[in-house]
């Protein structure tokens, strides 16, 4: 099966601020793009820069190496919340993440970290909270942007952030809450990043949240190869499909598409510590 076709290019560049170029999905028949092919396809439709996110020590090492090689890529390093309870030596893994976070100036992000109460039951939650606290501390001490994964854990994520204190820059990756939760995050200084889920038919509360986010706090992402936007839901996702999400976001917000693209591009630079 072939990948979804290239969409119409965006009228101004944007950044995919969260993707996993190293992850290959095996639940679909499509042949995935190589990382360099993915960058080229994305650039051809106006997605000119990418934030590559590592989710464990090995993938974080790859994110450091790839971002160092590619001028249009910055990297993020972390232990994913669902992996934290599975670690044989979580503190040692977190020490390695801290070392990787300081390994190269192209590593701008600590994350994705946070809490996931959908896939991890109560037995694993203490490890998730411990890991989340350590990631927050690393981001604050090293001056990195914190990128948060939150699934079915809104109140607990805010409780940990309030306890630890938020970094200067933090992003709620793949925002999944309603307008009330969006306001709570914004009040704490967050940037809210929207993925292909905002195009899904059953995501009305998410669209209501998007509508109230100030233009200078909104970001876009793929979470590729997952969360493919309509009309290609279920296929392999890639950064070149961001235009579908951006067009849906502009419609929901009542924004001119080019104006929103310019804002998202600028917001991403501010959220991740400057241009690259």
N, C-alpha and C positions, 0 to 999 in steps of 0.2 A: 504494500500500500504506500502511496506517495504522501508526503507531508502537505499540509494546507498550502494553498497558493499565496504568493506575496500580496499583501493588501496595498491599496493606494498609499503612496508615501505621505507622511505628515508634512504640513506646511512649514514647520520649524523643528529643529532637533529636540529630542528628549533623551533622558537617561533611564534605562532599566535598572532600578536600584536594588534589585534582589533576584538573582538567578543562580542556577546550579549547572554550569556547563559540563561538569564532570559526571553528572548522574545520568545513567541510561535506564530508561523505562523498559521493562520486559513484558508489560501487560498489553502492549499494542504491537501491531505488525509493521509499523512504519520504521524505515531506516533513519536513525537520528543523524543530525548534522554533527560534524566534528566541531570542536570549540572554535577553531579559526573560521570554518564555514559559517558558524552561527554568528560570529562577529561581522562578517562580510554581508550576510543577508540582512542583518539588523541595520547596518549602516546604509544599505541601499534604500530603506524606507524611512530613514530619519531617526533611527535609534542609534545614536552615534557613540554612546558610552555605556558601560555595563559595570555593575558591582557583582563580583563573583563571591559567593558565600560558601564557606566550609562549615560542615556540620559535625565533624569529629576530628581527631588529631590528624589522621592521614589526609582527609579531604582539605583540612585547613593548610597543611603543608603544600598541597597542590595549589590552593588559592594564592598562597604567598608566591610560589614560583611562577604561576601563570600571570599574575598581575605585574610582577617584576619584568616579564618579557613583553607585555602588551601595553602600548601607550594609552589605549582607550579603556583600560580595565583597572579598577582598584579592587582590593580583596578584603574579605572579612573572615575572622577565625572564631571558632566556638565549639563547644560541646552542645549539641541539640538537646532540648529538654527531654525528649524521649530516650536519648542515649545515656543521659546522666545516671539513671538507676541501673543501667546495664554495665557500667564501667567496673572493672576489677579493682582499679585504684583511681578513684575520681579526683582526689587532690593532686596526684601526680599528673593526670591528664590536664587538669586546670593549670598546673605550673607550666606545662608544655604550651598550652594556649597562650599564656601570658608571654612566654618567650617568643612565640610566633607573632604575637601582636606587635612586638617591638623589633621584629626582624628586618623590616624594610619600610621605607616611607610610603610605599604604595599600599600598605596595609592600613586602611583608614577605619575599619569597622571591627568591633567586638560584638559578635552575634552571628547566627541567630541564637539567642538565649531566651529564657523566659519560663513559662509554665504551660503544660498541655495536660489537661485533666480528661481529655477524650481518649487518648491511647494509653495513658499511664494511670493505674489505679492508686488507691490510697497508700499502698505499701511503698510505692516509688516516689511519693510526693516530697518527702523530706529531702531526698537526694536532689530533686529538681530545685527546690527552694535554696538549698545550699549552693548548688551550681549557679543559680541565677544571682545570688548575692555576690559570689566571687567574680562573676562576669561584670557586674555593675562596678565593683571595686577596681577591677583591671581597667575598665573604660575610663573611669574617673582619674585614676593615677597616671595613665598613659596619654590622656587627652584624646581618646578615640571616640567615635560615634557608637552608641549602644543601639543595637537593632534587636527588637523584641518579637518573639513568637508567642502568641497568646491564643490558646484554643480552649474554650469552655472554662476560662479561669480569670475573667475580667477583674473581679473584686480582689482576688488574691494577688494578681499582678500589681495592681495599684497599691495594695497594702505593703508589698515588698519594696516597691519604689519609694513609698512614703517613709518607710523605715530606714532605707539606705540613703535616700537622697538621690535625685536624678542627676545624671551628667549634664554638661552644658549642651550637648547635642544628643537627641535620641529619637528613634524612629519606631513607630508601631507598624511592623511589617505585616502585609496582608491583613489590613484592618478588617475585623470581623464583627464589630459591635454595632450598637444602634446610636442614635443621635445623642442620647444622654451619656453614653460611655465616651463618645467622641469628645463631648464637651469636657468630661473629666480628664481625658488625656491632654487636650489642648490647654486646659488650665495649668497643667504641669509642664508645659513647654514642648509637647510632642509635635513631630511631623507625622502625618497619617498617610500611609502608603496603600494604594488600592490596586488590586490584581484583577484578573479576569472574572473573579467571582461577582464583581459589580455588574457584569452583563447577564448573570443568570436570572431566570424568570422568577425564582423564589427569593430573591435578595432585596426585597423592597425596603426593609429596615436599613440595610447597608447603603442603599441609594439615598435614603433620607439622611443618613449620617454624612455622606459625601456632600450633600447639598449645603450643609451648614459649616463645612470646613473653610476657613479663610483661604483665599487664593494663595497666600504666601506660606501656607503650611501643608499643601497637598503634593503628594508624590505618586508616581506610577511604577509598577513592577510586573513581572511575569510569574515569579516563583517557578520558572521553567526548570524541568520539563512538565510541571504539573499546572493545574488550574487554567487550562486553555480557555480563552474567551469564546463566547458565541461569535460567529456561527459554527465554530469548530470544536466545541466542548467534547472532551473525550480523546481527542487526538493528542499527539506529542506537542507540548508547548515549546516555544522558542521566542527569543527577544524580538524577532521580526514581526510578531503578531501583536506587539504593543499598540499599533495604530487602532486596532479594533477596540481596545480598552479605552484609549484616549478619546476616541470619537463618542463612545458611550458616556464617558465622564463629562465631556463638554455638553452633551445633550442634557444630562441630568442636572447639571449646574446652571444651564442657560448661558454658558460661556462661549465666546468665539473660540474656535478650535486653535487658531494660531496664537491667540492671546494666552490660552491655557498652556499650550506647549512651551511658550517662552517662560511662563511662570514656573512650570514644573522643572524645566531645565535649570533655572536660576535657584529654585528652592533646593534642588538636589546638591548643587555646589555648596550652598550654605550649610545644609544638613550634614555633609560629609567633609567639611573642613577646607573647602576651596576647590578651584578648578584642577583638572588633571588632563 
